Amino acid sequence: MSFSIAAEDASNLVAFPDRRKESGQVVFDRRELSEILKLYGRMVAAGEWRDYAIDMLKERAVFSVFRRTSEMPLYRVEKIPKLARKQGAYQVVAAGGLVMKRGHDLATVLKVFDKQLKSVDAD
């Protein structure tokens, strides 16, 4: 038994549906995740952070960092596309719910941790 595919059938490519778009799930793209993980690696090396979690929800994507796994997160880096035109899609939230920094550019928002890194390096 042999199968043959006509040339015209082979040229009709069908893309797989993107389930995230259908479900309305917000995610970090590769560039955003790379920036966050670069910061995470520096903070782990400094002994400040030990664990992380990523949540991709309907209205926001959240990267939470922990000192210990069993604790509440020390900080949350959130991406909320609904706020992109107003306050900026990115924000860093401390454990108590205080918004430490908010903005349109993730790299700028993550600079809130630079002061903390410098104080750790000085010790």
C-alpha positions as CSV (number, residue, x, y, z in Angstrom):
1,M,0.0,0.0,0.0
2,S,1.5,3.4,-0.9
3,F,0.3,6.9,-0.3
4,S,0.9,9.8,-2.5
5,I,0.3,13.5,-1.7
6,A,-0.5,15.8,-4.5
7,A,1.7,18.9,-4.8
8,E,-1.4,21.1,-4.3
9,D,-2.3,19.4,-1.0
10,A,1.2,19.8,0.4
11,S,1.1,23.6,-0.2
12,N,-2.0,24.1,2.0
13,L,-0.5,24.5,5.4
14,V,-2.8,24.8,8.4
15,A,-1.5,26.5,11.6
16,F,-2.3,24.9,14.9
17,P,-4.7,27.1,16.9
18,D,-3.1,29.1,19.8
19,R,-5.0,27.9,22.9
20,R,-3.8,30.9,24.9
21,K,-5.6,33.4,22.6
22,E,-8.8,31.4,22.8
23,S,-8.7,31.2,26.6
24,G,-7.7,34.8,27.0
25,Q,-4.7,33.8,29.1
26,V,-2.0,36.5,29.7
27,V,1.6,35.3,29.5
28,F,5.1,36.7,29.7
29,D,6.8,36.6,26.3
30,R,10.4,35.3,25.9
31,R,12.0,38.7,26.2
32,E,10.1,39.6,29.4
33,L,10.8,36.3,31.0
34,S,14.5,36.6,30.1
35,E,14.7,40.0,31.9
36,I,12.9,38.7,34.9
37,L,15.0,35.5,35.2
38,K,18.2,37.5,34.8
39,L,17.2,39.6,37.8
40,Y,16.1,36.4,39.6
41,G,19.5,34.8,39.0
42,R,21.4,37.8,40.4
43,M,19.2,37.8,43.5
44,V,19.6,34.1,44.1
45,A,23.4,34.6,43.8
46,A,23.2,37.3,46.4
47,G,21.3,34.9,48.7
48,E,18.1,37.0,48.8
49,W,15.7,34.8,46.8
50,R,15.4,31.1,46.7
51,D,12.2,30.1,44.8
52,Y,9.7,31.4,42.3
53,A,6.3,30.7,40.8
54,I,4.7,31.8,37.5
55,D,0.9,32.2,37.3
56,M,-0.8,32.9,34.0
57,L,-4.3,34.0,34.6
58,K,-7.1,35.5,32.5
59,E,-6.3,39.2,33.3
60,R,-2.7,39.1,34.4
61,A,0.6,37.1,34.4
62,V,2.4,37.0,37.8
63,F,6.0,36.1,38.6
64,S,6.3,35.6,42.4
65,V,9.6,35.3,44.3
66,F,10.0,33.7,47.7
67,R,12.7,33.6,50.3
68,R,11.5,30.1,51.3
69,T,9.0,27.9,49.4
70,S,6.5,27.7,52.2
71,E,6.2,31.5,52.7
72,M,4.1,34.1,51.0
73,P,5.9,35.8,48.1
74,L,8.3,38.6,48.9
75,Y,7.6,40.3,45.6
76,R,5.3,39.9,42.6
77,V,6.2,41.1,39.1
78,E,2.8,41.5,37.3
79,K,1.9,42.1,33.7
80,I,-1.6,43.5,33.4
81,P,-2.3,44.4,29.7
82,K,-5.6,46.1,30.6
83,L,-3.5,48.9,32.3
84,A,-1.0,49.3,29.4
85,R,-2.5,52.6,28.2
86,K,-3.0,54.1,31.6
87,Q,-0.4,53.3,34.2
88,G,1.7,50.8,32.3
89,A,1.3,47.0,32.0
90,Y,4.0,46.2,34.5
91,Q,4.2,46.5,38.2
92,V,6.3,45.3,41.2
93,V,4.2,44.5,44.3
94,A,5.7,44.0,47.8
95,A,4.5,41.3,50.2
96,G,2.1,43.7,52.0
97,G,0.4,44.7,48.7
98,L,2.3,48.0,48.2
99,V,3.0,48.8,44.6
100,M,6.7,49.6,44.6
101,K,7.0,50.6,40.9
102,R,4.7,50.7,37.9
103,G,5.4,51.5,34.3
104,H,5.3,50.8,30.6
105,D,8.8,49.3,30.3
106,L,9.6,46.1,32.2
107,A,13.4,46.9,32.4
108,T,12.6,50.2,34.0
109,V,10.2,48.7,36.5
110,L,12.7,46.0,37.5
111,K,15.3,48.7,38.4
112,V,13.5,49.0,41.7
113,F,15.6,46.1,42.8
114,D,18.9,47.7,41.8
115,K,19.2,49.5,45.1
116,Q,18.6,46.3,47.0
117,L,21.3,44.5,45.0
118,K,23.8,47.3,45.6
119,S,23.2,47.1,49.3
120,V,23.7,43.4,49.3
121,D,26.9,43.7,47.3
122,A,28.2,46.3,49.8
123,D,28.0,43.9,52.8
